[in-house]
Amino acid sequence: MKTKELLSGLRSKSIQELNDDLVAAKKELFNLRFQNATNQLDNTSRIKEVRKQIARIQTVISETKAAD
């Protein structure tokens, strides 16, 4: 259920807003990987969550571009 709500929220955004979210998620993923490499990351499952979030954003962007 949570995923459907997230996707509906993403689909209501413009492409520019989605690109901004994508950049922010990629920065967060970089920071998480850096923390993991230096053994400062407590919640390693967050990396997987952010990777899935990036994939969802990219999917919505490609769907929106294909619909145009």
HTML snippet that shows the backbone in 3Dmol.js (N, CA, C, O; Angstrom):
<script src="https://3Dmol.org/build/3Dmol-min.js"></script>
<div id="view" style="width:600px;height:400px;position:relative"></div>
<script>
const pdb = `
ATOM      1  N   MET A   1       0.834  -1.192   0.000  1.00  0.00           N
ATOM      2  CA  MET A   1       0.000   0.000   0.000  1.00  0.00           C
ATOM      3  C   MET A   1       0.874   1.248   0.000  1.00  0.00           C
ATOM      4  O   MET A   1       0.555   2.227  -0.675  1.00  0.00           O
ATOM      5  N   LYS A   2       1.941   1.223   0.730  1.00  0.00           N
ATOM      6  CA  LYS A   2       2.817   2.381   0.834  1.00  0.00           C
ATOM      7  C   LYS A   2       3.436   2.726  -0.526  1.00  0.00           C
ATOM      8  O   LYS A   2       3.615   3.898  -0.857  1.00  0.00           O
ATOM      9  N   THR A   3       3.760   1.695  -1.302  1.00  0.00           N
ATOM     10  CA  THR A   3       4.383   1.902  -2.603  1.00  0.00           C
ATOM     11  C   THR A   3       3.411   2.574  -3.560  1.00  0.00           C
ATOM     12  O   THR A   3       3.808   3.451  -4.328  1.00  0.00           O
ATOM     13  N   LYS A   4       2.145   2.176  -3.526  1.00  0.00           N
ATOM     14  CA  LYS A   4       1.145   2.778  -4.406  1.00  0.00           C
ATOM     15  C   LYS A   4       0.957   4.251  -4.088  1.00  0.00           C
ATOM     16  O   LYS A   4       0.794   5.068  -4.994  1.00  0.00           O
ATOM     17  N   GLU A   5       0.976   4.591  -2.817  1.00  0.00           N
ATOM     18  CA  GLU A   5       0.844   5.991  -2.414  1.00  0.00           C
ATOM     19  C   GLU A   5       2.054   6.793  -2.883  1.00  0.00           C
ATOM     20  O   GLU A   5       1.913   7.927  -3.340  1.00  0.00           O
ATOM     21  N   LEU A   6       3.238   6.206  -2.771  1.00  0.00           N
ATOM     22  CA  LEU A   6       4.453   6.875  -3.213  1.00  0.00           C
ATOM     23  C   LEU A   6       4.427   7.102  -4.720  1.00  0.00           C
ATOM     24  O   LEU A   6       4.785   8.180  -5.195  1.00  0.00           O
ATOM     25  N   LEU A   7       4.005   6.089  -5.471  1.00  0.00           N
ATOM     26  CA  LEU A   7       3.949   6.214  -6.921  1.00  0.00           C
ATOM     27  C   LEU A   7       2.917   7.244  -7.357  1.00  0.00           C
ATOM     28  O   LEU A   7       3.165   7.996  -8.299  1.00  0.00           O
ATOM     29  N   SER A   8       1.780   7.295  -6.703  1.00  0.00           N
ATOM     30  CA  SER A   8       0.777   8.293  -7.071  1.00  0.00           C
ATOM     31  C   SER A   8       1.299   9.694  -6.778  1.00  0.00           C
ATOM     32  O   SER A   8       1.001  10.636  -7.512  1.00  0.00           O
ATOM     33  N   GLY A   9       2.069   9.834  -5.717  1.00  0.00           N
ATOM     34  CA  GLY A   9       2.687  11.123  -5.411  1.00  0.00           C
ATOM     35  C   GLY A   9       3.724  11.516  -6.446  1.00  0.00           C
ATOM     36  O   GLY A   9       3.829  12.684  -6.819  1.00  0.00           O
ATOM     37  N   LEU A  10       4.499  10.526  -6.914  1.00  0.00           N
ATOM     38  CA  LEU A  10       5.508  10.803  -7.931  1.00  0.00           C
ATOM     39  C   LEU A  10       4.865  11.155  -9.269  1.00  0.00           C
ATOM     40  O   LEU A  10       5.344  12.041  -9.977  1.00  0.00           O
ATOM     41  N   ARG A  11       3.789  10.466  -9.613  1.00  0.00           N
ATOM     42  CA  ARG A  11       3.132  10.707 -10.902  1.00  0.00           C
ATOM     43  C   ARG A  11       2.462  12.071 -10.962  1.00  0.00           C
ATOM     44  O   ARG A  11       2.220  12.584 -12.055  1.00  0.00           O
ATOM     45  N   SER A  12       2.158  12.669  -9.823  1.00  0.00           N
ATOM     46  CA  SER A  12       1.518  13.980  -9.810  1.00  0.00           C
ATOM     47  C   SER A  12       2.526  15.117  -9.958  1.00  0.00           C
ATOM     48  O   SER A  12       2.133  16.272 -10.117  1.00  0.00           O
ATOM     49  N   LYS A  13       3.829  14.799  -9.908  1.00  0.00           N
ATOM     50  CA  LYS A  13       4.864  15.828 -10.013  1.00  0.00           C
ATOM     51  C   LYS A  13       5.253  16.073 -11.467  1.00  0.00           C
ATOM     52  O   LYS A  13       5.040  15.231 -12.339  1.00  0.00           O
ATOM     53  N   SER A  14       5.827  17.247 -11.702  1.00  0.00           N
ATOM     54  CA  SER A  14       6.330  17.554 -13.037  1.00  0.00           C
ATOM     55  C   SER A  14       7.693  16.893 -13.236  1.00  0.00           C
ATOM     56  O   SER A  14       8.303  16.407 -12.284  1.00  0.00           O
ATOM     57  N   ILE A  15       8.158  16.881 -14.478  1.00  0.00           N
ATOM     58  CA  ILE A  15       9.442  16.251 -14.779  1.00  0.00           C
ATOM     59  C   ILE A  15      10.575  16.979 -14.061  1.00  0.00           C
ATOM     60  O   ILE A  15      11.522  16.340 -13.601  1.00  0.00           O
ATOM     61  N   GLN A  16      10.494  18.297 -13.960  1.00  0.00           N
ATOM     62  CA  GLN A  16      11.537  19.055 -13.277  1.00  0.00           C
ATOM     63  C   GLN A  16      11.600  18.686 -11.799  1.00  0.00           C
ATOM     64  O   GLN A  16      12.687  18.527 -11.243  1.00  0.00           O
ATOM     65  N   GLU A  17      10.447  18.549 -11.165  1.00  0.00           N
ATOM     66  CA  GLU A  17      10.418  18.149  -9.758  1.00  0.00           C
ATOM     67  C   GLU A  17      10.957  16.730  -9.586  1.00  0.00           C
ATOM     68  O   GLU A  17      11.653  16.438  -8.614  1.00  0.00           O
ATOM     69  N   LEU A  18      10.632  15.855 -10.531  1.00  0.00           N
ATOM     70  CA  LEU A  18      11.148  14.482 -10.471  1.00  0.00           C
ATOM     71  C   LEU A  18      12.657  14.464 -10.627  1.00  0.00           C
ATOM     72  O   LEU A  18      13.343  13.702  -9.945  1.00  0.00           O
ATOM     73  N   ASN A  19      13.182  15.299 -11.522  1.00  0.00           N
ATOM     74  CA  ASN A  19      14.637  15.372 -11.686  1.00  0.00           C
ATOM     75  C   ASN A  19      15.309  15.883 -10.421  1.00  0.00           C
ATOM     76  O   ASN A  19      16.379  15.405 -10.046  1.00  0.00           O
ATOM     77  N   ASP A  20      14.684  16.855  -9.763  1.00  0.00           N
ATOM     78  CA  ASP A  20      15.224  17.360  -8.494  1.00  0.00           C
ATOM     79  C   ASP A  20      15.232  16.259  -7.428  1.00  0.00           C
ATOM     80  O   ASP A  20      16.200  16.117  -6.681  1.00  0.00           O
ATOM     81  N   ASP A  21      14.138  15.479  -7.365  1.00  0.00           N
ATOM     82  CA  ASP A  21      14.076  14.365  -6.421  1.00  0.00           C
ATOM     83  C   ASP A  21      15.133  13.319  -6.740  1.00  0.00           C
ATOM     84  O   ASP A  21      15.734  12.733  -5.839  1.00  0.00           O
ATOM     85  N   LEU A  22      15.355  13.090  -8.035  1.00  0.00           N
ATOM     86  CA  LEU A  22      16.344  12.102  -8.466  1.00  0.00           C
ATOM     87  C   LEU A  22      17.748  12.522  -8.047  1.00  0.00           C
ATOM     88  O   LEU A  22      18.526  11.699  -7.564  1.00  0.00           O
ATOM     89  N   VAL A  23      18.073  13.787  -8.227  1.00  0.00           N
ATOM     90  CA  VAL A  23      19.392  14.289  -7.828  1.00  0.00           C
ATOM     91  C   VAL A  23      19.573  14.157  -6.317  1.00  0.00           C
ATOM     92  O   VAL A  23      20.634  13.750  -5.844  1.00  0.00           O
ATOM     93  N   ALA A  24      18.533  14.504  -5.567  1.00  0.00           N
ATOM     94  CA  ALA A  24      18.617  14.404  -4.104  1.00  0.00           C
ATOM     95  C   ALA A  24      18.796  12.953  -3.659  1.00  0.00           C
ATOM     96  O   ALA A  24      19.560  12.678  -2.734  1.00  0.00           O
ATOM     97  N   ALA A  25      18.096  12.025  -4.311  1.00  0.00           N
ATOM     98  CA  ALA A  25      18.214  10.616  -3.945  1.00  0.00           C
ATOM     99  C   ALA A  25      19.598  10.076  -4.289  1.00  0.00           C
ATOM    100  O   ALA A  25      20.156   9.279  -3.535  1.00  0.00           O
ATOM    101  N   LYS A  26      20.152  10.499  -5.412  1.00  0.00           N
ATOM    102  CA  LYS A  26      21.493  10.043  -5.781  1.00  0.00           C
ATOM    103  C   LYS A  26      22.544  10.583  -4.824  1.00  0.00           C
ATOM    104  O   LYS A  26      23.509   9.888  -4.508  1.00  0.00           O
ATOM    105  N   LYS A  27      22.366  11.821  -4.356  1.00  0.00           N
ATOM    106  CA  LYS A  27      23.287  12.381  -3.363  1.00  0.00           C
ATOM    107  C   LYS A  27      23.189  11.601  -2.049  1.00  0.00           C
ATOM    108  O   LYS A  27      24.198  11.314  -1.405  1.00  0.00           O
ATOM    109  N   GLU A  28      21.953  11.264  -1.666  1.00  0.00           N
ATOM    110  CA  GLU A  28      21.766  10.498  -0.434  1.00  0.00           C
ATOM    111  C   GLU A  28      22.418   9.121  -0.564  1.00  0.00           C
ATOM    112  O   GLU A  28      23.051   8.641   0.376  1.00  0.00           O
ATOM    113  N   LEU A  29      22.262   8.486  -1.725  1.00  0.00           N
ATOM    114  CA  LEU A  29      22.879   7.176  -1.941  1.00  0.00           C
ATOM    115  C   LEU A  29      24.397   7.262  -1.858  1.00  0.00           C
ATOM    116  O   LEU A  29      25.042   6.388  -1.278  1.00  0.00           O
ATOM    117  N   PHE A  30      24.961   8.310  -2.434  1.00  0.00           N
ATOM    118  CA  PHE A  30      26.410   8.501  -2.349  1.00  0.00           C
ATOM    119  C   PHE A  30      26.849   8.630  -0.898  1.00  0.00           C
ATOM    120  O   PHE A  30      27.818   7.997  -0.479  1.00  0.00           O
ATOM    121  N   ASN A  31      26.139   9.446  -0.135  1.00  0.00           N
ATOM    122  CA  ASN A  31      26.490   9.641   1.277  1.00  0.00           C
ATOM    123  C   ASN A  31      26.353   8.341   2.074  1.00  0.00           C
ATOM    124  O   ASN A  31      27.178   8.046   2.939  1.00  0.00           O
ATOM    125  N   LEU A  32      25.308   7.570   1.775  1.00  0.00           N
ATOM    126  CA  LEU A  32      25.123   6.296   2.473  1.00  0.00           C
ATOM    127  C   LEU A  32      26.252   5.326   2.148  1.00  0.00           C
ATOM    128  O   LEU A  32      26.753   4.634   3.035  1.00  0.00           O
ATOM    129  N   ARG A  33      26.654   5.271   0.881  1.00  0.00           N
ATOM    130  CA  ARG A  33      27.755   4.390   0.503  1.00  0.00           C
ATOM    131  C   ARG A  33      29.062   4.816   1.159  1.00  0.00           C
ATOM    132  O   ARG A  33      29.871   3.981   1.562  1.00  0.00           O
ATOM    133  N   PHE A  34      29.255   6.129   1.259  1.00  0.00           N
ATOM    134  CA  PHE A  34      30.464   6.637   1.902  1.00  0.00           C
ATOM    135  C   PHE A  34      30.466   6.263   3.378  1.00  0.00           C
ATOM    136  O   PHE A  34      31.492   5.834   3.906  1.00  0.00           O
ATOM    137  N   GLN A  35      29.330   6.421   4.047  1.00  0.00           N
ATOM    138  CA  GLN A  35      29.226   6.053   5.457  1.00  0.00           C
ATOM    139  C   GLN A  35      29.430   4.560   5.654  1.00  0.00           C
ATOM    140  O   GLN A  35      30.042   4.131   6.632  1.00  0.00           O
ATOM    141  N   ASN A  36      28.909   3.767   4.711  1.00  0.00           N
ATOM    142  CA  ASN A  36      29.062   2.317   4.807  1.00  0.00           C
ATOM    143  C   ASN A  36      30.523   1.914   4.662  1.00  0.00           C
ATOM    144  O   ASN A  36      30.991   1.006   5.349  1.00  0.00           O
ATOM    145  N   ALA A  37      31.238   2.580   3.779  1.00  0.00           N
ATOM    146  CA  ALA A  37      32.648   2.261   3.554  1.00  0.00           C
ATOM    147  C   ALA A  37      33.501   2.605   4.764  1.00  0.00           C
ATOM    148  O   ALA A  37      34.515   1.956   5.019  1.00  0.00           O
ATOM    149  N   THR A  38      33.094   3.622   5.509  1.00  0.00           N
ATOM    150  CA  THR A  38      33.862   4.025   6.683  1.00  0.00           C
ATOM    151  C   THR A  38      33.291   3.443   7.981  1.00  0.00           C
ATOM    152  O   THR A  38      33.663   3.863   9.077  1.00  0.00           O
ATOM    153  N   ASN A  39      32.377   2.465   7.840  1.00  0.00           N
ATOM    154  CA  ASN A  39      31.757   1.788   8.983  1.00  0.00           C
ATOM    155  C   ASN A  39      31.027   2.735   9.926  1.00  0.00           C
ATOM    156  O   ASN A  39      31.033   2.525  11.139  1.00  0.00           O
ATOM    157  N   GLN A  40      30.401   3.768   9.387  1.00  0.00           N
ATOM    158  CA  GLN A  40      29.620   4.695  10.202  1.00  0.00           C
ATOM    159  C   GLN A  40      28.119   4.517  10.002  1.00  0.00           C
ATOM    160  O   GLN A  40      27.320   5.175  10.668  1.00  0.00           O
ATOM    161  N   LEU A  41      27.732   3.628   9.084  1.00  0.00           N
ATOM    162  CA  LEU A  41      26.318   3.452   8.763  1.00  0.00           C
ATOM    163  C   LEU A  41      25.709   2.389   9.670  1.00  0.00           C
ATOM    164  O   LEU A  41      26.196   1.261   9.736  1.00  0.00           O
ATOM    165  N   ASP A  42      24.631   2.764  10.374  1.00  0.00           N
ATOM    166  CA  ASP A  42      23.958   1.831  11.269  1.00  0.00           C
ATOM    167  C   ASP A  42      22.884   1.028  10.533  1.00  0.00           C
ATOM    168  O   ASP A  42      22.765  -0.181  10.735  1.00  0.00           O
ATOM    169  N   ASN A  43      22.110   1.689   9.689  1.00  0.00           N
ATOM    170  CA  ASN A  43      20.993   1.052   9.003  1.00  0.00           C
ATOM    171  C   ASN A  43      21.380   0.794   7.543  1.00  0.00           C
ATOM    172  O   ASN A  43      21.150   1.640   6.678  1.00  0.00           O
ATOM    173  N   THR A  44      21.962  -0.361   7.275  1.00  0.00           N
ATOM    174  CA  THR A  44      22.427  -0.651   5.921  1.00  0.00           C
ATOM    175  C   THR A  44      21.282  -0.925   4.953  1.00  0.00           C
ATOM    176  O   THR A  44      21.480  -0.856   3.740  1.00  0.00           O
ATOM    177  N   SER A  45      20.108  -1.231   5.452  1.00  0.00           N
ATOM    178  CA  SER A  45      18.970  -1.472   4.561  1.00  0.00           C
ATOM    179  C   SER A  45      18.503  -0.187   3.885  1.00  0.00           C
ATOM    180  O   SER A  45      17.769  -0.233   2.898  1.00  0.00           O
ATOM    181  N   ARG A  46      18.921   0.939   4.406  1.00  0.00           N
ATOM    182  CA  ARG A  46      18.547   2.232   3.800  1.00  0.00           C
ATOM    183  C   ARG A  46      19.131   2.357   2.385  1.00  0.00           C
ATOM    184  O   ARG A  46      18.531   3.006   1.528  1.00  0.00           O
ATOM    185  N   ILE A  47      20.282   1.749   2.137  1.00  0.00           N
ATOM    186  CA  ILE A  47      20.892   1.783   0.809  1.00  0.00           C
ATOM    187  C   ILE A  47      19.952   1.136  -0.206  1.00  0.00           C
ATOM    188  O   ILE A  47      19.731   1.673  -1.291  1.00  0.00           O
ATOM    189  N   LYS A  48      19.407  -0.009   0.153  1.00  0.00           N
ATOM    190  CA  LYS A  48      18.484  -0.717  -0.738  1.00  0.00           C
ATOM    191  C   LYS A  48      17.224   0.106  -0.985  1.00  0.00           C
ATOM    192  O   LYS A  48      16.727   0.157  -2.110  1.00  0.00           O
ATOM    193  N   GLU A  49      16.708   0.742   0.048  1.00  0.00           N
ATOM    194  CA  GLU A  49      15.505   1.565  -0.084  1.00  0.00           C
ATOM    195  C   GLU A  49      15.736   2.728  -1.036  1.00  0.00           C
ATOM    196  O   GLU A  49      14.885   3.028  -1.873  1.00  0.00           O
ATOM    197  N   VAL A  50      16.880   3.380  -0.912  1.00  0.00           N
ATOM    198  CA  VAL A  50      17.178   4.539  -1.759  1.00  0.00           C
ATOM    199  C   VAL A  50      17.389   4.096  -3.204  1.00  0.00           C
ATOM    200  O   VAL A  50      16.978   4.795  -4.129  1.00  0.00           O
ATOM    201  N   ARG A  51      18.024   2.945  -3.406  1.00  0.00           N
ATOM    202  CA  ARG A  51      18.205   2.435  -4.772  1.00  0.00           C
ATOM    203  C   ARG A  51      16.861   2.168  -5.433  1.00  0.00           C
ATOM    204  O   ARG A  51      16.679   2.469  -6.613  1.00  0.00           O
ATOM    205  N   LYS A  52      15.922   1.606  -4.686  1.00  0.00           N
ATOM    206  CA  LYS A  52      14.582   1.354  -5.220  1.00  0.00           C
ATOM    207  C   LYS A  52      13.845   2.661  -5.492  1.00  0.00           C
ATOM    208  O   LYS A  52      13.110   2.771  -6.473  1.00  0.00           O
ATOM    209  N   GLN A  53      14.041   3.647  -4.624  1.00  0.00           N
ATOM    210  CA  GLN A  53      13.417   4.950  -4.823  1.00  0.00           C
ATOM    211  C   GLN A  53      13.935   5.595  -6.105  1.00  0.00           C
ATOM    212  O   GLN A  53      13.158   6.177  -6.863  1.00  0.00           O
ATOM    213  N   ILE A  54      15.235   5.496  -6.353  1.00  0.00           N
ATOM    214  CA  ILE A  54      15.827   6.033  -7.578  1.00  0.00           C
ATOM    215  C   ILE A  54      15.214   5.343  -8.793  1.00  0.00           C
ATOM    216  O   ILE A  54      14.866   6.006  -9.771  1.00  0.00           O
ATOM    217  N   ALA A  55      15.080   4.031  -8.741  1.00  0.00           N
ATOM    218  CA  ALA A  55      14.496   3.280  -9.852  1.00  0.00           C
ATOM    219  C   ALA A  55      13.047   3.690 -10.095  1.00  0.00           C
ATOM    220  O   ALA A  55      12.620   3.810 -11.243  1.00  0.00           O
ATOM    221  N   ARG A  56      12.296   3.905  -9.026  1.00  0.00           N
ATOM    222  CA  ARG A  56      10.898   4.327  -9.181  1.00  0.00           C
ATOM    223  C   ARG A  56      10.816   5.698  -9.833  1.00  0.00           C
ATOM    224  O   ARG A  56       9.989   5.917 -10.718  1.00  0.00           O
ATOM    225  N   ILE A  57      11.661   6.614  -9.406  1.00  0.00           N
ATOM    226  CA  ILE A  57      11.656   7.962  -9.982  1.00  0.00           C
ATOM    227  C   ILE A  57      12.016   7.896 -11.464  1.00  0.00           C
ATOM    228  O   ILE A  57      11.368   8.541 -12.289  1.00  0.00           O
ATOM    229  N   GLN A  58      13.039   7.124 -11.804  1.00  0.00           N
ATOM    230  CA  GLN A  58      13.443   7.002 -13.202  1.00  0.00           C
ATOM    231  C   GLN A  58      12.339   6.372 -14.044  1.00  0.00           C
ATOM    232  O   GLN A  58      12.148   6.753 -15.199  1.00  0.00           O
ATOM    233  N   THR A  59      11.616   5.417 -13.481  1.00  0.00           N
ATOM    234  CA  THR A  59      10.514   4.786 -14.204  1.00  0.00           C
ATOM    235  C   THR A  59       9.401   5.785 -14.480  1.00  0.00           C
ATOM    236  O   THR A  59       8.868   5.824 -15.589  1.00  0.00           O
ATOM    237  N   VAL A  60       9.048   6.585 -13.497  1.00  0.00           N
ATOM    238  CA  VAL A  60       7.984   7.572 -13.678  1.00  0.00           C
ATOM    239  C   VAL A  60       8.420   8.626 -14.710  1.00  0.00           C
ATOM    240  O   VAL A  60       7.605   9.078 -15.514  1.00  0.00           O
ATOM    241  N   ILE A  61       9.698   9.015 -14.688  1.00  0.00           N
ATOM    242  CA  ILE A  61      10.198   9.980 -15.676  1.00  0.00           C
ATOM    243  C   ILE A  61      10.067   9.404 -17.075  1.00  0.00           C
ATOM    244  O   ILE A  61       9.604  10.093 -17.985  1.00  0.00           O
ATOM    245  N   SER A  62      10.469   8.151 -17.263  1.00  0.00           N
ATOM    246  CA  SER A  62      10.390   7.554 -18.599  1.00  0.00           C
ATOM    247  C   SER A  62       8.940   7.354 -19.036  1.00  0.00           C
ATOM    248  O   SER A  62       8.628   7.516 -20.216  1.00  0.00           O
ATOM    249  N   GLU A  63       8.048   7.005 -18.106  1.00  0.00           N
ATOM    250  CA  GLU A  63       6.630   6.878 -18.442  1.00  0.00           C
ATOM    251  C   GLU A  63       6.046   8.224 -18.868  1.00  0.00           C
ATOM    252  O   GLU A  63       5.265   8.298 -19.817  1.00  0.00           O
ATOM    253  N   THR A  64       6.426   9.276 -18.165  1.00  0.00           N
ATOM    254  CA  THR A  64       5.919  10.603 -18.486  1.00  0.00           C
ATOM    255  C   THR A  64       6.426  11.063 -19.851  1.00  0.00           C
ATOM    256  O   THR A  64       5.669  11.641 -20.631  1.00  0.00           O
ATOM    257  N   LYS A  65       7.679  10.815 -20.139  1.00  0.00           N
ATOM    258  CA  LYS A  65       8.233  11.202 -21.436  1.00  0.00           C
ATOM    259  C   LYS A  65       7.612  10.397 -22.569  1.00  0.00           C
ATOM    260  O   LYS A  65       7.399  10.931 -23.657  1.00  0.00           O
ATOM    261  N   ALA A  66       7.321   9.130 -22.334  1.00  0.00           N
ATOM    262  CA  ALA A  66       6.697   8.295 -23.354  1.00  0.00           C
ATOM    263  C   ALA A  66       5.254   8.704 -23.631  1.00  0.00           C
ATOM    264  O   ALA A  66       4.756   8.545 -24.745  1.00  0.00           O
ATOM    265  N   ALA A  67       4.596   9.228 -22.612  1.00  0.00           N
ATOM    266  CA  ALA A  67       3.201   9.649 -22.781  1.00  0.00           C
ATOM    267  C   ALA A  67       3.098  10.947 -23.581  1.00  0.00           C
ATOM    268  O   ALA A  67       2.051  11.229 -24.164  1.00  0.00           O
ATOM    269  N   ASP A  68       4.163  11.731 -23.613  1.00  0.00           N
ATOM    270  CA  ASP A  68       4.122  13.015 -24.329  1.00  0.00           C
ATOM    271  C   ASP A  68       4.256  12.867 -25.795  1.00  0.00           C
ATOM    272  O   ASP A  68       4.239  13.862 -26.519  1.00  0.00           O
TER     273      ASP A  68
END
`;
const viewer = $3Dmol.createViewer("view");
viewer.addModel(pdb, "pdb");
viewer.setStyle({}, {cartoon: {color: "spectrum"}});
viewer.zoomTo();
viewer.render();
</script>
